[in-house]
Every structure is written in structure tokens, then in C-alpha cells.
Amino acid sequence: MRWFPNFLSLSRVFLAPVIGWMILNKHPWAWTIFFWVSWTDVLDGWLARKMGVDSQLGAYLDPLGDKVWVMLATLAWWKMGRIPDFLMALILGRDLMILFGSAYVYRQTGQKDFAPSKSGKVSTVIQLTMLAGCFTLSDGWLHLLQGATILGTVLSGMDYVRAGMRMLKSRQ
């Protein structure tokens, strides 16, 4: 069972395209799969800590699963017209900045510890809430969640940039 938390993280990577396809095709099970994948994001880390099986692999798979899943669900809802262009670009841009920025910091410093920040975790929860809201909320409520998503995405992006700059400066 030591492998189960990593399996949950990896399942997000593989289920992300399935969720995207289900959203685009208005599949009746899309919400159920989306809900399950949302819970795997919480469950994998909790189980790893509870079972004492934290691993380097899990430290990479968890954020990778989050990024792939959020990006593909965002693209699907954007394609369906539920997310405006600028918000789609903001979410994807921040996640790509984090991926490429962490790769750059690693190349420059050899530092591998890129733990998610509190603002990043809050931003992910807000983004997932907005993505879940795309299933059923009216435009008014969805716009409210989109505003919160913009704020959380920008603030967490700035937080990650500051953290990356600190890592680069500490190496000099």
C-alpha cells in the first residue's frame, strides 16, 4: 500500500484528458469524475503523511498532477465558453511560469525543493472551486468565482516569483 498515494497523484495526470474530453462532450459522468479527482488531490498527501510514505516521487507527482489537471479542465471550460480568454491565459501562464521557473532555478542552483506555498494551495482550491462551478453555476455566481480566481492566481504567482528570486539570490 506504500504506492497508493503516488497512484492517486498519477491518476490525476491520466484522468485529466478524460475529464477534458468529458467536459467537451457534456458527458453525464463528468462531474462525478471531476469530484473524485478533486478529492484525490487532498487524499494523496494526507495518506502519504498518515502512512509515513512521503517520497521524492510523490513530491513531483502531486504538483504535476495538479498542473496537468487544472490546465486541461481550464482549457475544456474555456473551449465551452465558460471561462474567458484572459482568465484561461492567466491560469495557464501562471502554471507554465511555475514549471519553467522551477526548472530554471534547479538548473541555476541545483535546488530541488519546490514545496507549494500556502498562497499556491489556496489558489488551487479557488481555481478548482471555479472549475467545479462551471458545471452548474449561473453566469453571475461564476463571474464572482472568476474574480476570486484572478486574485488568487495573481497573488500566488507573485509569491512564487518572490520565492524563486530568493532561491536564486541565496545561491550567489
NORDA-V568720 format. One record per residue. RES is the residue in three letters. SS is DSSP state (H for helix, E for strand, - for the rest). Layout:
res = <RES | RES>
ss = <SS | SS>
This chain:
res = <MET | ARG | TRP | PHE | PRO | ASN | PHE | LEU | SER | LEU | SER | ARG | VAL | PHE | LEU | ALA | PRO | VAL | ILE | GLY | TRP | MET | ILE | LEU | ASN | LYS | HIS | PRO | TRP | ALA | TRP | THR | ILE | PHE | PHE | TRP | VAL | SER | TRP | THR | ASP | VAL | LEU | ASP | GLY | TRP | LEU | ALA | ARG | LYS | MET | GLY | VAL | ASP | SER | GLN | LEU | GLY | ALA | TYR | LEU | ASP | PRO | LEU | GLY | ASP | LYS | VAL | TRP | VAL | MET | LEU | ALA | THR | LEU | ALA | TRP | TRP | LYS | MET | GLY | ARG | ILE | PRO | ASP | PHE | LEU | MET | ALA | LEU | ILE | LEU | GLY | ARG | ASP | LEU | MET | ILE | LEU | PHE | GLY | SER | ALA | TYR | VAL | TYR | ARG | GLN | THR | GLY | GLN | LYS | ASP | PHE | ALA | PRO | SER | LYS | SER | GLY | LYS | VAL | SER | THR | VAL | ILE | GLN | LEU | THR | MET | LEU | ALA | GLY | CYS | PHE | THR | LEU | SER | ASP | GLY | TRP | LEU | HIS | LEU | LEU | GLN | GLY | ALA | THR | ILE | LEU | GLY | THR | VAL | LEU | SER | GLY | MET | ASP | TYR | VAL | ARG | ALA | GLY | MET | ARG | MET | LEU | LYS | SER | ARG | GLN>
ss = <- | - | - | H | H | H | H | H | H | H | H | H | H | H | H | H | H | H | H | H | H | H | H | H | - | - | - | - | - | H | H | H | H | H | H | H | H | H | H | H | H | H | H | H | H | H | H | H | H | H | H | - | - | - | - | H | H | H | H | H | H | H | H | H | H | H | H | H | H | H | H | H | H | H | H | H | H | H | H | - | - | - | - | - | H | H | H | H | H | H | H | H | H | H | H | H | H | H | H | H | H | H | H | H | H | H | H | H | H | - | - | - | - | - | - | - | - | H | H | H | H | H | H | H | H | H | H | H | H | H | H | H | H | H | H | H | - | - | H | H | H | H | H | H | H | H | H | H | H | H | H | H | H | H | H | H | H | H | H | H | H | H | H | H | H | H | H | H | H | H | H | ->
